[in-house]
Amino acid sequence: MNKHTASVMVSVIIVNWNAREFLLSCLASLYAGACCHSMEIVVVDNASTDGSVAAVNKKFPQVRLIQNSANLGFARANNLGTAASTGRYLCYVNSDVKVLTDCISRLVDYGEQAPRVGMAGPRIVGGDGRLQRSCRGFPSLWNMLCRALALDTLFSGSRLFTGYSLVHWSQEELRAVDILSGCFWLVRRDALNQVGPLDEAFFMYGEDLDWCKRFWNRGWKVVYVPTAEAIHYGGASSANAPLRFFIERQRADLQYWRKHHARPAVAAFFLISLLHLALRALGYTLALGLNRHERPTYRQKVARSVACLKWMFTGREPVAHIS
């Protein structure tokens, strides 16, 4: 596992921002049998103020630690980790992920048997043990409209209405998919060299849609491998500024559409997004009066939908920062 050895099979890259306890748990899981191949770990810290750097230096001195003086965002920080790595495969893992036994081993073993697979991802479960849907279809105007109107929820067993969320599929079998969630990727370096690094124009969110599309465009498959498994607790960084992160997600979606679609499609997506947010704000407002036990949750959801609508109309954002 010597990080200076050129023959390293897997380079694990973790970007961290104020998620110290999650990060330490993630690192512990990696060293507890997640990978039987030669492995190096690179942690890129985006100017955390919660003692993350000191904790990693103390408990995991063998980790290569890159300290940024500012929050450079997910894509740019991962690219810095990539540049500092040597592995044949690159494993990008969120700081709030616990990697289970042999997870990386199984992904690498599959990659060795399938040379046209450029990216693979494991089965993801939440902290409650329930499946987290880490696979999606490429967004289209139709499946975005289905999502805005909640048709993918009302008709969750129908492929016609669930082309984006893929909730009609159990995610129990190995399968090529359009998009794998950015919380956990295993990437073949040869493929990355052809596709190029993550697009740093995406600060947070959206880079998974963009990168997976670029892999497919260059002829590399993106595959879901359910025999490998990890736990994703979620929200380790976004909990620090929930309204701002919700807006960042919407901004990234618009950015993806502007990059990969013509102007008429972008305009249509913008209108569908407004419809989606307005319906959610109205629905959660009505729910406030029907379920008093869930009022704090519904208030938060109303607030984020309204904040996002204001941003889309005015460009003004909440005061909380993620930099």
Sequence and secondary structure as in RCSB ss.txt:
>XXXX:A:sequence
MNKHTASVMVSVIIVNWNAREFLLSCLASLYAGACCHSMEIVVVDNASTDGSVAAVNKKFPQVRLIQNSANLGFA
RANNLGTAASTGRYLCYVNSDVKVLTDCISRLVDYGEQAPRVGMAGPRIVGGDGRLQRSCRGFPSLWNMLCRALA
LDTLFSGSRLFTGYSLVHWSQEELRAVDILSGCFWLVRRDALNQVGPLDEAFFMYGEDLDWCKRFWNRGWKVVYV
PTAEAIHYGGASSANAPLRFFIERQRADLQYWRKHHARPAVAAFFLISLLHLALRALGYTLALGLNRHERPTYRQ
KVARSVACLKWMFTGREPVAHIS
>XXXX:A:secstr
  TT TT SEEEEEEESS HHHHHHHHHHIIIII SS EEEEEEEES SSSHHHHHHHH TTSEEEEESS   HH
HHHHHHHHT   SEEEEE TTEEE TTHHHHHHHHHHH TTEEEEEEEEE TTS EE  EE    HHHHHHHHTT
HHHHTTT TTT TTT TTS   S EE SEE TTEEEEEHHHHHHH S  TT SSSSHHHHHHHHHHHTT EEEEE
EEEEEEE   TTGGGSHHHHHHHHHHHHHHHHHHHS HHHHHHHHHHHHHHHHHHHHHHHHHHTT GGGHHHHHH
HHHHHHHHHHHHHH    S    
